[in-house]
């Protein structure tokens, strides 16, 4: 089972922060890191999951209504290095570029199924190409049209289609979005495993994000593999790749 860090190490550190990405990049054997991008009012790519800033910062309102300078004034609480901020994509690449060129993958989810960010695809593809990181990046989105646009911009881009159920991922994929991978919710494996053979199936998890306490339950990878899952995007990969080996 290939393991990815969901929004970085988001169980023990604040999600989608440079701190959570740094901790994830230190994990031996980690396949990659997943993150989410949106756009500010003045067109900057920022890393945040929710369309609103309310849950993770002291601010209120939609990301799209903030300028970059305004959103950078917001704080994200953390026990360690408490002055975390919403990162811009340039900062993430500055942090991870070396490791990405050595094999670490980055799954960039375009959060454009609720807010349609005009020009987002062009901006992120240009940034990835400018850094020479094409082979290290997977793009994903719930919006099939966004993936089709990415395919037009880069015919060799690795694309993953998101949905809650793997059957819906398959439906979107067969509609011509250009994806080669399925990204369902891990409990949404409602298709026969045989029908998923040949696909990369990166299943994502939610819940128990920092600062919530983990349940202590361990995942049974064998059952997930039998369901057709090839990769898991989870909040505490260090629990399986560091603590288990130690």
N, C-alpha and C positions, 0 to 999 in steps of 0.2 A: 504494500500500500504506500503510495507516494503522499507525503504530508506537506501541506501548505499552512502558513500562518494567516489566519483570518483577521484582516485589519491590523496586522502585526501580531505580537503576543498580547492579545486583547483581554485575556483573563486576568493577568497580573499587572498590566500597564494600560494606560488609557488608549483606546482604539485610535488608529489612524494618526498617530503622533510619531515624530522622529524617534522618540524613546522606544515605542513599541516596535518600530521597524529595526532599530539598532539591535534590540534584544533578539529579535527573530533572526537577523542576519548572522548572529553568533552561534546559532544552533547547528551542530554538525549533522549532516544528512538531510537537512530541510530542502525540499524541492523548490519552494518559492514562497513569495509573500503576496497576499491579495490586499488591494486597497480600492478606494472609491474616489472618483473625481467629479467635481462640479465646477461651475464658473461664476465668478463674481460679476457684479454689475458692470465693471470696466474690463471684463474679458480675461481675467487671470484664472488659470487652472489651480484650484485648491483641493486639498485632500480631506474629505468629510463624507460620512455616510448619509446622514439625514438631510432632507431638503431644508430643514430649519436648524438653527444653531442652539435651540433651547436645551436639548438634552445633555449636550457635552460641554457647553460653555455657560457663562453667566449672562450671555446675551439672549435676545429674542428676535424672532423674525426669520425670513427666508434668506438663504445664502445668496440668491440671485439679486437681492435688494441691497447687499453690502458692496461697497467698493473694497479693493484689496487693502487699502490703508485702514479702513474701518474694521474689517474682519480680523486683521492682524493685531488689533488692540484687545481682542477677546482672549481669555485665559482658559486653559484646561487643567483641572486639578489633577495632581499626581502625588503619591507619597514620596516618590523619588523624582528629583528635579521638578519641583512643583510649577515652574513657569513654562509649561508647555503651551504651544500655540497651534492653530490650524496651519499645517504646512502648505507651501506651494510646491508644485511638482518639481520645480528646479532643485529645491532643497532635497527632495527624496532621491533624485538622480545623483546629486552631489554625494549623498550618503552611501548609496548602494551601487553606483556605477562600477566600481572595481570588482565587487563580488558578482555582479551580473555578468561581467565579462569573463568571470571564472566559473560560470555555470549556474548561478542562482537565477531563478525565473521571477518575473513580476507580472501578476495578473492585475491589469488595470480595468476596473469596472466603470463604465461610463454611466453615471446616474442621470439618465435623460429620459426615463419613462414617465416621470411626473412633470418635470420642467424640461421643455425642449430647448436645449442650449445650442443656439445657432453657431456653427463654426467650431464646436468642440472637437469633432473628429479631425479636422484639418490641423488644429493646434497640437493635439497630442501626437499625431503621426509625425508632424514636422519636428517636434521635440525629440521623439524617439529616434528618428532617422539622423537628426543632427548629432546625436550622441553615439551613433553606431551601435544601437542596442536592439535592432529589429529582431534578432534571433532569440533574445532573452525576454521578450514581451508577449503576453497573451492579452488580447482585448476581450472584454465581455460586456454584455448589456441585456436587459430585458426587452429592449426595443430592437426588433429584427431589422427595421429600416436603418438603424444606426450601424449595425454590422455590415449591411449591404453597402453603405457609404464607405466604411472602412476598407472593405474589399476593393472598391473602386480606387481608393487612394493608395493601397498597397496590396497587390494581388497575391503576395506571399505571406501576408499577415496571418498569425494564428488567432482564430476567433472562437469564442465559446458563447453559446446562446443560453441565457438564463431563464428559468421559470420555476414555479413551485413544484411542479410534477415533471418527471422525466418524459412522460408521454407528450406533454405540451412542448417540451424542448424539441422532441422529435418532429412534432407537427410544424413548428416554426422553421426548423432546419430544412425540412422537405419543401417548405415554401420558397426557398431560394435566398435565404439571408447570407449564405456564404460561409456559415460556421462549419467547423470540423469537429468541435467538441460540444458536449452537453454539460450544462451546469445546473442541475436540479437541487432542491432542498433534499437533505439526506433522508428524510422520512417520506419523500415523494417518489419513491421508486415503484411506480405502478405499471411498469412494463416488464414483460418476460426478459430475463437476463440474456436469453438467446438472441433477442432482437437488438441488443446493445453491443453485440460482439463487433469489434472493429472500431468502436468509438472510444475516445477518451471521455470518461465520465467523472468530472470533478464535482463532487457533492459538497455543498456548503452547510455550515451549522450556524445557529444563532443561540442566544441565551447565555447567561452567566458571563456577561462582559464585566470588565473592571468597573466598580469595585465590589461586585457581587462575589459571594463565596462559591467555590466549586462544589458539586454534589459528592464527589469522590467516586462516582461511577466510572468504570473504564469501558471503553468501546470494544466490542468484539469484531475485530477487523475481518475475520473469516466470513461472518454472516454478511457483512457489507460487500465483500468481494463476490460472494455467491449471487448477490443481487445485481451485480454488474458495475459496481463502483470501482474505479481505478485509482482515484485520488480523493483525499479528504482535505477540505479547507476548514480548519478548526482553530478554536480560540487558544488552546494551550498545547501546541505541538511539542514544547519542551518537556512536557510530562511523559511523552512517549519516546522522544529521541535523546533526551539527556538523562532524566531521572531513571528511566527504565534500564538504560545501558549502564548507569552508575551503580 
